[in-house]
Amino acid sequence: MSDWFHDAHVLITGGLGFIGSNLAKHLVRLGSRVTLLDSMIPSYGATLDNIAEIRASVHLNFSDVRDMHSLKYLVRGQDVIFSLAGQVSHIDSMTDPLTDLDINCRSQLSLLDCCRAENPRVRLVLAGTRQIYGKPKFLPVTEAHPYSPADVNGINKLAAEMYFTLYSQVYDMHTVCLRLTNTYGPHMDLKNSQKGFVGVFLKQVLAGKPIQIFGTGNQRRDFNHVDDVCRALILAAATTNARGECFNLGHHQHYSLLEFVQVLHQILPFEFQCVPFPPSRQAIDIGDYYGDYSKFSQATQWQPRIGLDEGLRETVEFFQARTAYWS
Ligand SMILES: NC(=O)c1ccc[n+]([C@@H]2O[C@H](COP(=O)([O-])OP(=O)(O)OC[C@H]3O[C@@H](n4cnc5c(N)ncnc54)[C@H](O)[C@@H]3O)[C@@H](O)[C@H]2O)c1
């Protein structure tokens, strides 16, 4: 894998965000020539601080994936493109559905079509989401589970995936979709309170404030440390038999929200209570979710290596040393 990426030209859209910036560090270590595209929209996850230690080793392109004209030039000469640019908030996708449509769906089709015209041999990897399944009908959720997205974000991400698969089938392009679950780790965006409970809980705890858990706290979830997700993205691009496929990520350990809070509590004590769901959250809550990632393991030998206790401890220590990131 390391040989494959050495000297490879790699474009990461959303490269200054949480997962994109962590991925960039992995790729710089592998010797890739990395370009990071990001629109730097203030309320999203991008910051130059995320890439401070690799700033001299990457090219930056401040542009928007909704601008097809610049995309056309940027895709030329790339060996791999990781499509990570996204409107990430499920709540915001309900209050501003058209922005979600433009970024998470239409821009993905633009990207594919630019590649078809300008660089059809490029390998494309999409950061998809478990949200496409909606409320699980069985657990663990496999890729054969029916799609029933619970929010606008899930629908747009599903359409994007389907375009990726279609372009592989019809134009014989190398596309891979990974369905990410709750991803956490250094550089996650703690400032935006609409991005999911892990960031919200971490910010509260770091600030010495109590946590509110919506519902009973018995909802089960799986979690991936960002380093495990970056290894998965890299393997998805490098592995020939992943081509044209969609895969779940996940972890063999899953936790109820109360158990998650207990793990966090052992690292940094805080107070917490269960409160009723606000109606806007209840309407899009998916209940229990954990995924079966055996299809991806079989294709690539990927396994998550970092457990929640170790990963959360590292994440807390990272943010404790960088108050400006979240306060
Ligand atoms: N973090 C998770 O738990 C999780 C779970 C499932 C899926 N994903 C997917 O992974 C991808 C990365 O997520 P993240 O957690 O790193 O979020 P993030 O918000 O930290 O990063 C997204 C990046 O995309 C950039 N961006 C947004 N719109 C853009 C546009 N129009 N043009 C150019 N850049 C734009 C943002 O500025 C930001 O830097 C997203 O596509 C997201 O849907 C993440």
The ligand as a Gaussian input file, in Angstrom:
#p B3LYP/6-31G(d) Opt

LIG

0 1
 N      -17.334000      12.688000      10.889000
 C      -18.237000      11.721000      10.793000
 O      -18.622000      11.110000      11.817000
 C      -18.793000      11.315000       9.446000
 C      -19.747000      10.278000       9.397000
 C      -20.277000       9.921000       8.170000
 C      -19.839000      10.546000       7.011000
 N      -18.919000      11.542000       7.078000
 C      -18.533000      12.214000       5.823000
 O      -17.112000      12.429000       5.796000
 C      -16.842000      13.653000       5.090000
 C      -15.901000      14.510000       5.929000
 O      -16.543000      14.804000       7.160000
 P      -15.798000      15.550000       8.363000
 O      -16.287000      14.931000       9.613000
 O      -14.348000      15.625000       8.106000
 O      -16.481000      16.996000       8.292000
 P      -15.818000      18.444000       8.278000
 O      -16.943000      19.415000       8.302000
 O      -14.771000      18.570000       9.314000
 O      -15.123000      18.476000       6.849000
 C      -15.835000      18.738000       5.671000
 C      -14.999000      19.714000       4.882000
 O      -15.660000      19.965000       3.645000
 C      -15.487000      21.344000       3.359000
 N      -16.557000      21.754000       2.454000
 C      -17.886000      21.797000       2.714000
 N      -18.552000      22.239000       1.653000
 C      -17.626000      22.475000       0.697000
 C      -17.712000      22.935000      -0.632000
 N      -18.889000      23.273000      -1.159000
 N      -16.578000      23.051000      -1.365000
 C      -15.372000      22.722000      -0.810000
 N      -15.235000      22.293000       0.448000
 C      -16.344000      22.165000       1.203000
 C      -15.593000      22.029000       4.709000
 O      -15.023000      23.337000       4.686000
 C      -14.830000      21.071000       5.580000
 O      -13.453000      21.386000       5.623000
 C      -18.186000      14.315000       4.799000
 O      -18.524000      14.096000       3.468000
 C      -19.142000      13.592000       5.737000
 O      -20.465000      13.531000       5.214000
 C      -18.377000      11.946000       8.282000

